[in-house]
Amino acid sequence: ADASRSEAVGSGESVAIALRGTHTVARADDTARVPVITLRLPAPRLVRVVAPAVSTVAFLRANVTNDSPYVFPSGASLVFVDGAMRATGTTPELAPGRWQMFDLGVDAGIATQRRAAAVKTDSAGGWVSEKRRTKRFAFETTVVNSKSSDAEVTVREMVPQPELDASE
């Protein structure tokens, strides 16, 4: 079927799409993919997330906005970046004007380092109570961008849980 000739009729939270042409209906235990419609979305905002306390690599995330008049149904997803498939997973329903963050795996062009910059030891207690020592650490984080363009980087203490399974 030619998705560009399909007709979509929207009504509230649902969309009915009449497919032109002949299609094969799969058996009950088979899954068939039928091209329904192709929508061009604006380029996603790419963000790199680093957590130097956990890892030296940056994780690439894409913030995609549904600027179409259609509700994207929930279900299996394939995410492509520059024509290459980067991730698979399940996407929640996405209404017009809403956005979704997609995890796209490691961005090898961004690296981080973390080192202890200062250590301070405090003592408390004395004659009557047991003496306690407290160590305070100050850390220095370095982010290196070896790409040819600027990159937006978010530094976090912990790595966020992926929303899609990134493919290698």
C-alpha positions in Angstrom: 0.0 0.0 0.0 1.2 3.5 -0.7 1.0 5.3 2.7 1.1 8.7 1.0 -2.3 8.0 -0.7 -3.9 6.7 2.5 -6.6 8.9 4.0 -6.8 9.7 7.7 -9.9 11.0 9.5 -9.4 12.3 13.0 -12.1 12.4 15.7 -11.1 13.4 19.2 -8.7 10.8 20.6 -8.9 8.3 17.7 -7.9 8.3 14.1 -9.5 6.0 11.4 -7.3 5.4 8.4 -8.7 4.0 5.2 -5.9 2.1 3.4 -6.0 2.1 -0.4 -5.0 -0.9 -2.3 -4.9 -4.6 -1.5 -3.5 -5.9 1.8 -2.9 -9.4 3.1 -4.5 -10.1 6.5 -2.3 -12.3 8.7 -3.4 -15.4 10.6 -4.3 -15.1 14.2 -0.8 -16.0 15.4 1.1 -13.9 12.9 1.9 -10.2 12.9 1.7 -8.1 9.8 3.0 -4.6 9.3 1.1 -2.4 6.9 2.3 1.1 6.1 -0.4 3.4 7.3 0.9 7.0 7.1 4.3 8.8 7.0 4.6 12.0 8.9 7.7 14.2 8.9 8.3 15.6 12.4 10.6 18.5 13.3 14.2 17.5 14.1 14.4 16.3 17.7 16.3 18.1 20.4 19.3 15.9 21.2 20.6 15.9 24.7 23.6 14.0 26.1 23.3 12.8 29.7 26.4 12.0 31.7 26.8 10.6 35.2 30.5 10.7 36.0 30.1 9.0 39.3 28.8 5.9 37.5 30.3 5.9 34.0 32.7 7.9 31.7 30.4 7.7 28.7 27.5 10.0 27.6 24.0 8.6 26.8 22.2 10.2 23.8 18.6 11.1 24.3 16.1 12.6 21.8 13.2 14.8 22.7 10.5 14.3 20.0 7.4 16.5 19.8 4.2 15.3 18.0 3.4 18.4 16.0 0.9 16.5 13.8 -2.9 16.6 14.2 -2.9 12.8 14.9 -2.6 10.8 18.1 0.3 8.4 17.9 -1.0 5.0 19.2 1.1 3.2 21.8 3.0 0.2 20.7 6.3 -1.1 19.3 8.7 1.5 18.1 11.8 1.8 15.9 13.8 4.9 16.3 16.1 6.1 13.5 18.8 8.8 13.6 20.3 9.9 10.3 18.8 6.9 8.5 20.2 4.3 10.9 18.1 2.4 13.4 19.3 3.3 16.9 16.7 1.9 19.3 13.6 -0.4 19.7 11.0 -0.5 22.4 7.4 0.4 23.3 6.2 4.0 23.0 3.3 5.3 25.0 0.3 7.1 23.3 1.4 10.5 22.2 -1.2 13.2 21.7 -0.7 16.2 19.4 1.5 18.8 21.0 3.0 16.4 23.5 6.6 15.2 23.6 8.5 12.0 24.5 12.1 11.4 25.4 13.8 8.5 23.6 17.1 6.9 24.7 19.4 6.2 21.8 22.4 4.6 23.4 26.0 5.8 24.0 27.3 8.9 22.2 31.0 8.1 21.7 31.9 11.7 20.9 31.3 12.9 24.5 33.5 11.6 27.4 33.6 12.5 31.1 36.1 12.2 33.9 35.6 12.6 37.6 38.3 13.0 40.2 38.4 14.0 43.9 39.6 17.6 43.9 39.8 18.0 47.7 39.4 15.9 50.8 38.7 17.6 54.2 38.7 15.6 57.5 36.8 16.9 60.5 37.0 15.5 64.0 34.3 15.7 66.6 34.0 14.4 70.2 36.6 14.4 72.8 37.1 13.4 76.4 33.6 12.1 77.3 32.3 10.9 74.0 33.9 8.7 71.4 35.9 10.7 68.8 34.3 10.7 65.3 36.0 11.6 62.1 34.2 12.8 59.0 35.7 13.1 55.5 34.2 15.5 53.0 35.0 15.1 49.3 34.8 17.7 46.6 34.8 16.3 43.1 35.9 17.9 39.8 34.0 16.8 36.6 35.5 17.3 33.1 33.3 16.9 30.0 35.2 16.5 26.7 33.3 17.1 23.4 35.3 15.5 20.5 32.5 16.2 18.0 32.7 18.9 15.3 29.6 20.7 16.6 28.3 21.9 20.0 26.5 19.4 22.1 24.0 20.0 24.9 25.1 17.9 27.9 23.2 17.4 31.2 25.4 16.2 34.2 23.6 14.0 36.7 24.6 12.1 39.8 22.8 8.9 38.6 21.9 7.7 35.1 18.2 7.8 34.2 16.5 4.5 33.5 16.2 4.0 29.7 12.7 4.4 28.1 13.7 2.3 25.0 16.2 -0.5 24.7 19.1 1.0 22.7 20.6 -1.2 20.0 24.3 -1.6 19.6 
